[in-house]
Amino acid sequence: MSKEVKILIVEDDENLRFLVAHRLKTEGYNVLEANDGESGERMIISDQPDIVLLDWMMPGKQGAEVCENVRKQGFENLIIMMTAKAQDVDKIDAYNFGASDYITKPFNMDVLVAMLESKVKFIVNKDTAEIHRFGNMEHHPNIHTLFRDGKKIELTILENRILLVKTVISGKIPTLPG
């Protein structure tokens, strides 16, 4: 599989950043690195990586704030939070501020690579940003959002998945009540 996939690692722990970057480079990924939220946010907007591995807790600008900010600026590619926060409420928070997925530290490097491989299949196979337009609706699955008549509707993980499945099965988004 061609891996012309650009991954930005935003992590303040130099050792972890080095290990993840080294492994991803050996797997054939184009890897960029940032050591804090401020520079990470700038690089996300300027370099438009396919996948961002974003540390949640960093000095200065934290990952949650970076994630929210870049989503507001229209960044729709994958953002995977890397964090020691392992409670369900933390995972829900991550999805609510725009994370695409979540991996808990410490993580096995093989698990990270397997997760990325599964996501890359979707990136490599799509020609444009994943947006499904039907009538007065626009579904943006990467950011769990539906726009109807220009109104933004935040979707839960389950609602987002249901819409994706319905889109794949029927080729269109079902009519929503109301």
C-alpha positions as YAML, in Angstrom:
chain: A
units: angstrom
residues:
- id: 1
  name: MET
  ca: [0.00, 0.00, 0.00]
- id: 2
  name: SER
  ca: [1.29, 3.44, -0.90]
- id: 3
  name: LYS
  ca: [1.80, 5.50, 2.21]
- id: 4
  name: GLU
  ca: [2.12, 9.05, 0.97]
- id: 5
  name: VAL
  ca: [0.50, 9.89, 4.26]
- id: 6
  name: LYS
  ca: [1.70, 12.85, 6.31]
- id: 7
  name: ILE
  ca: [1.54, 12.42, 10.08]
- id: 8
  name: LEU
  ca: [2.23, 15.25, 12.52]
- id: 9
  name: ILE
  ca: [3.25, 14.25, 16.05]
- id: 10
  name: VAL
  ca: [2.57, 17.00, 18.61]
- id: 11
  name: GLU
  ca: [4.16, 15.76, 21.83]
- id: 12
  name: ASP
  ca: [6.21, 17.58, 24.48]
- id: 13
  name: ASP
  ca: [7.88, 14.38, 25.77]
- id: 14
  name: GLU
  ca: [11.01, 14.32, 23.61]
- id: 15
  name: ASN
  ca: [11.70, 10.61, 24.14]
- id: 16
  name: LEU
  ca: [8.18, 9.51, 23.25]
- id: 17
  name: ARG
  ca: [8.07, 11.84, 20.24]
- id: 18
  name: PHE
  ca: [11.40, 10.43, 19.02]
- id: 19
  name: LEU
  ca: [10.26, 6.80, 19.46]
- id: 20
  name: VAL
  ca: [6.92, 7.32, 17.70]
- id: 21
  name: ALA
  ca: [8.52, 9.34, 14.88]
- id: 22
  name: HIS
  ca: [11.26, 6.75, 14.38]
- id: 23
  name: ARG
  ca: [8.78, 3.87, 14.23]
- id: 24
  name: LEU
  ca: [6.41, 5.68, 11.85]
- id: 25
  name: LYS
  ca: [9.29, 6.63, 9.55]
- id: 26
  name: THR
  ca: [10.38, 2.97, 9.41]
- id: 27
  name: GLU
  ca: [6.77, 2.13, 8.47]
- id: 28
  name: GLY
  ca: [7.09, 4.50, 5.50]
- id: 29
  name: TYR
  ca: [5.14, 7.51, 6.75]
- id: 30
  name: ASN
  ca: [6.06, 11.13, 6.09]
- id: 31
  name: VAL
  ca: [6.50, 12.36, 9.68]
- id: 32
  name: LEU
  ca: [6.47, 15.93, 10.98]
- id: 33
  name: GLU
  ca: [7.09, 16.87, 14.61]
- id: 34
  name: ALA
  ca: [6.13, 19.65, 17.01]
- id: 35
  name: ASN
  ca: [7.06, 19.84, 20.70]
- id: 36
  name: ASP
  ca: [4.28, 22.12, 21.97]
- id: 37
  name: GLY
  ca: [0.67, 23.05, 21.30]
- id: 38
  name: GLU
  ca: [1.40, 26.48, 19.86]
- id: 39
  name: SER
  ca: [3.76, 25.26, 17.12]
- id: 40
  name: GLY
  ca: [1.63, 22.15, 16.64]
- id: 41
  name: GLU
  ca: [-1.45, 24.26, 15.92]
- id: 42
  name: ARG
  ca: [0.48, 26.39, 13.41]
- id: 43
  name: MET
  ca: [1.81, 23.27, 11.65]
- id: 44
  name: ILE
  ca: [-1.63, 21.62, 11.50]
- id: 45
  name: ILE
  ca: [-3.04, 24.66, 9.68]
- id: 46
  name: SER
  ca: [-0.03, 25.29, 7.43]
- id: 47
  name: ASP
  ca: [0.99, 21.69, 6.59]
- id: 48
  name: GLN
  ca: [-2.49, 20.07, 6.60]
- id: 49
  name: PRO
  ca: [-1.26, 16.62, 7.74]
- id: 50
  name: ASP
  ca: [-3.47, 13.60, 7.01]
- id: 51
  name: ILE
  ca: [-3.24, 12.47, 10.63]
- id: 52
  name: VAL
  ca: [-2.31, 14.37, 13.79]
- id: 53
  name: LEU
  ca: [-1.12, 12.48, 16.87]
- id: 54
  name: LEU
  ca: [-1.83, 15.07, 19.53]
- id: 55
  name: ASP
  ca: [-0.76, 14.91, 23.16]
- id: 56
  name: TRP
  ca: [-3.56, 16.06, 25.45]
- id: 57
  name: MET
  ca: [-1.51, 17.45, 28.33]
- id: 58
  name: MET
  ca: [1.28, 19.82, 27.34]
- id: 59
  name: PRO
  ca: [2.64, 22.94, 28.96]
- id: 60
  name: GLY
  ca: [1.16, 26.11, 27.52]
- id: 61
  name: LYS
  ca: [-1.52, 25.33, 24.97]
- id: 62
  name: GLN
  ca: [-3.00, 21.91, 25.69]
- id: 63
  name: GLY
  ca: [-4.08, 19.38, 23.07]
- id: 64
  name: ALA
  ca: [-7.78, 19.90, 23.75]
- id: 65
  name: GLU
  ca: [-7.48, 23.61, 22.95]
- id: 66
  name: VAL
  ca: [-5.37, 22.92, 19.85]
- id: 67
  name: CYS
  ca: [-7.93, 20.39, 18.63]
- id: 68
  name: GLU
  ca: [-10.87, 22.78, 19.15]
- id: 69
  name: ASN
  ca: [-9.01, 25.66, 17.51]
- id: 70
  name: VAL
  ca: [-8.01, 23.80, 14.34]
- id: 71
  name: ARG
  ca: [-11.51, 22.33, 13.97]
- id: 72
  name: LYS
  ca: [-12.94, 25.87, 14.14]
- id: 73
  name: GLN
  ca: [-10.47, 26.85, 11.40]
- id: 74
  name: GLY
  ca: [-11.82, 24.09, 9.15]
- id: 75
  name: PHE
  ca: [-9.24, 21.32, 9.66]
- id: 76
  name: GLU
  ca: [-11.14, 18.09, 9.00]
- id: 77
  name: ASN
  ca: [-8.41, 15.44, 8.87]
- id: 78
  name: LEU
  ca: [-7.90, 12.85, 11.60]
- id: 79
  name: ILE
  ca: [-6.78, 13.95, 15.05]
- id: 80
  name: ILE
  ca: [-5.85, 11.14, 17.44]
- id: 81
  name: MET
  ca: [-5.40, 12.17, 21.06]
- id: 82
  name: MET
  ca: [-2.52, 10.52, 22.92]
- id: 83
  name: THR
  ca: [-3.03, 10.75, 26.65]
- id: 84
  name: ALA
  ca: [-2.67, 9.12, 30.04]
- id: 85
  name: LYS
  ca: [-6.27, 10.13, 30.78]
- id: 86
  name: ALA
  ca: [-8.06, 6.79, 30.61]
- id: 87
  name: GLN
  ca: [-11.48, 7.36, 32.16]
- id: 88
  name: ASP
  ca: [-14.57, 7.11, 29.96]
- id: 89
  name: VAL
  ca: [-15.44, 10.73, 30.78]
- id: 90
  name: ASP
  ca: [-12.04, 11.79, 29.39]
- id: 91
  name: LYS
  ca: [-12.67, 9.87, 26.18]
- id: 92
  name: ILE
  ca: [-16.08, 11.51, 25.83]
- id: 93
  name: ASP
  ca: [-14.45, 14.92, 26.37]
- id: 94
  name: ALA
  ca: [-11.89, 14.14, 23.65]
- id: 95
  name: TYR
  ca: [-14.60, 13.30, 21.12]
- id: 96
  name: ASN
  ca: [-16.61, 16.36, 22.14]
- id: 97
  name: PHE
  ca: [-13.76, 18.78, 21.41]
- id: 98
  name: GLY
  ca: [-13.20, 17.25, 17.98]
- id: 99
  name: ALA
  ca: [-10.83, 14.31, 18.34]
- id: 100
  name: SER
  ca: [-11.33, 11.59, 15.74]
- id: 101
  name: ASP
  ca: [-9.92, 8.89, 17.99]
- id: 102
  name: TYR
  ca: [-8.03, 8.24, 21.18]
- id: 103
  name: ILE
  ca: [-5.08, 6.15, 22.35]
- id: 104
  name: THR
  ca: [-4.15, 5.78, 26.02]
- id: 105
  name: LYS
  ca: [-0.56, 6.09, 27.24]
- id: 106
  name: PRO
  ca: [1.42, 4.03, 27.75]
- id: 107
  name: PHE
  ca: [0.58, 2.34, 24.46]
- id: 108
  name: ASN
  ca: [2.18, -0.52, 22.59]
- id: 109
  name: MET
  ca: [3.84, 0.81, 19.42]
- id: 110
  name: ASP
  ca: [2.43, -2.13, 17.42]
- id: 111
  name: VAL
  ca: [-1.09, -1.15, 18.51]
- id: 112
  name: LEU
  ca: [-0.49, 2.45, 17.40]
- id: 113
  name: VAL
  ca: [0.81, 1.28, 14.02]
- id: 114
  name: ALA
  ca: [-2.17, -1.09, 13.57]
- id: 115
  name: MET
  ca: [-4.58, 1.75, 14.41]
- id: 116
  name: LEU
  ca: [-2.89, 4.03, 11.89]
- id: 117
  name: GLU
  ca: [-2.84, 1.31, 9.21]
- id: 118
  name: SER
  ca: [-6.60, 0.85, 9.55]
- id: 119
  name: LYS
  ca: [-7.16, 4.61, 9.24]
- id: 120
  name: VAL
  ca: [-4.73, 4.98, 6.32]
- id: 121
  name: LYS
  ca: [-6.82, 2.56, 4.25]
- id: 122
  name: PHE
  ca: [-9.62, 5.12, 4.33]
- id: 123
  name: ILE
  ca: [-7.30, 8.07, 3.63]
- id: 124
  name: VAL
  ca: [-5.57, 6.42, 0.68]
- id: 125
  name: ASN
  ca: [-8.88, 5.29, -0.83]
- id: 126
  name: LYS
  ca: [-10.58, 8.67, -0.75]
- id: 127
  name: ASP
  ca: [-9.97, 11.39, -3.29]
- id: 128
  name: THR
  ca: [-11.37, 14.33, -1.36]
- id: 129
  name: ALA
  ca: [-12.30, 15.26, 2.18]
- id: 130
  name: GLU
  ca: [-15.14, 13.01, 3.28]
- id: 131
  name: ILE
  ca: [-18.27, 15.11, 2.98]
- id: 132
  name: HIS
  ca: [-21.62, 13.68, 1.97]
- id: 133
  name: ARG
  ca: [-24.11, 16.18, 0.48]
- id: 134
  name: PHE
  ca: [-27.77, 15.34, 0.11]
- id: 135
  name: GLY
  ca: [-30.53, 17.89, -0.41]
- id: 136
  name: ASN
  ca: [-30.29, 20.47, 2.35]
- id: 137
  name: MET
  ca: [-27.83, 18.38, 4.41]
- id: 138
  name: GLU
  ca: [-24.08, 18.00, 4.52]
- id: 139
  name: HIS
  ca: [-22.48, 15.26, 6.66]
- id: 140
  name: HIS
  ca: [-18.86, 15.75, 7.79]
- id: 141
  name: PRO
  ca: [-18.07, 12.38, 9.45]
- id: 142
  name: ASN
  ca: [-14.47, 13.23, 10.39]
- id: 143
  name: ILE
  ca: [-15.67, 15.98, 12.70]
- id: 144
  name: HIS
  ca: [-18.94, 14.30, 13.76]
- id: 145
  name: THR
  ca: [-21.05, 17.12, 12.31]
- id: 146
  name: LEU
  ca: [-24.16, 17.44, 10.19]
- id: 147
  name: PHE
  ca: [-25.18, 20.73, 8.59]
- id: 148
  name: ARG
  ca: [-28.88, 21.07, 7.75]
- id: 149
  name: ASP
  ca: [-30.07, 24.25, 6.07]
- id: 150
  name: GLY
  ca: [-26.75, 25.78, 7.16]
- id: 151
  name: LYS
  ca: [-27.35, 24.91, 10.83]
- id: 152
  name: LYS
  ca: [-24.56, 22.95, 12.51]
- id: 153
  name: ILE
  ca: [-25.64, 19.82, 14.39]
- id: 154
  name: GLU
  ca: [-23.02, 18.09, 16.54]
- id: 155
  name: LEU
  ca: [-23.36, 14.32, 16.29]
- id: 156
  name: THR
  ca: [-22.64, 11.70, 18.92]
- id: 157
  name: ILE
  ca: [-20.27, 8.90, 17.94]
- id: 158
  name: LEU
  ca: [-23.23, 6.56, 17.49]
- id: 159
  name: GLU
  ca: [-25.22, 9.03, 15.37]
- id: 160
  name: ASN
  ca: [-22.15, 9.64, 13.20]
- id: 161
  name: ARG
  ca: [-21.61, 5.92, 12.67]
- id: 162
  name: ILE
  ca: [-25.29, 5.35, 11.85]
- id: 163
  name: LEU
  ca: [-25.18, 8.08, 9.21]
- id: 164
  name: LEU
  ca: [-22.00, 6.61, 7.74]
- id: 165
  name: VAL
  ca: [-23.51, 3.13, 7.57]
- id: 166
  name: LYS
  ca: [-26.74, 4.48, 6.07]
- id: 167
  name: THR
  ca: [-24.69, 6.44, 3.52]
- id: 168
  name: VAL
  ca: [-22.72, 3.36, 2.49]
- id: 169
  name: ILE
  ca: [-25.79, 1.10, 2.32]
- id: 170
  name: SER
  ca: [-28.21, 3.44, 0.61]
- id: 171
  name: GLY
  ca: [-25.87, 5.90, -1.03]
- id: 172
  name: LYS
  ca: [-27.63, 8.80, 0.68]
- id: 173
  name: ILE
  ca: [-28.28, 10.25, 4.10]
- id: 174
  name: PRO
  ca: [-31.75, 9.40, 5.41]
- id: 175
  name: THR
  ca: [-34.28, 12.17, 5.96]
- id: 176
  name: LEU
  ca: [-34.19, 13.44, 9.51]
- id: 177
  name: PRO
  ca: [-37.41, 14.23, 11.36]
- id: 178
  name: GLY
  ca: [-38.13, 17.86, 12.31]
...
